[in-house]
């Protein structure tokens, strides 16, 4: 058993000291820190210089109202008048302004605007001008129809709409939004962990075979011990990296939670994290990794060249991608029938059952059934996989076909 721990420690220490691991981890930590502090970073590099837009009011009646409304709605915008388009184009060319807006009326007396700039990629400015023009049109209609502010407010007020769950145990809309953020992040963790580290095992086994190191290893340690030592060694590496990522991400998001209210964070909340979700995340990350890592080790043992690894594990990679896509689509409707069914399929359940657990009140027996099916599949795959691995490490030559699995099983009987 000492040889098992030697291979286990060697696999872990070799990988954690490798330049690729250090660089990848450092880049990801910087990226996580940057994303969670994006508001502060933008403010730091923001020169606070107001953007200038010119307005040519061809009606002669709307400029002052437009200017006041636009600058009130956007504090970073300055609106100025220009006499004609020629002057406006000159100011744009000299970069005195970023663009100009032509305000006119059509044959029906409706207000319309045309925004012109060298580049129209800055949609924030054009969207703001469009919103201001809509407000101007609203004021015009209000005056023409002699409407009060209360009547205008009543016309623009959206209909009251609420969602109420009839089941007492069902999560509220606020609870779902809070859970969705954590589930979204952890789904990516499961996806990348399973995909990246499973491929790492297959590549390492193939590398050892191509360098003939395998011949030395199998003479000193049984192939089955060798396989599981590598799987668990890379698993520890996986959790080391995940703890670093989640630790930094959690601290950064908590520190900036009050500022992260827009875009992604307006829908995906992080305010209340249930410990049970974190426990299930650990369980499904571990089980999903063990399932695919065992399969990857078997497939890696069949090939003799590192170049053949990706083509051999492509079906496995496809299964992971399909599971991830189902989970992503299920975020908006976790109670869908196809989500429920696939949550019991072992190659999909690490992501999809976790999605259901995070978003819904799933009966415990369903979660337990899914976990037991997953554990049973891992056990079955470990038994078959160990035989494939034992025969596969002895196979050399070109191996790109799954027919080689049969040959590996035959060789395992004689090894």
Beta strands, then each sheet from edge to edge (+ up, - down):
strand 1: 51-57
strand 2: 77-81
strand 3: 99-105
strand 4: 111-116
sheet 1: 2+ 1+ 3+ 4-
end
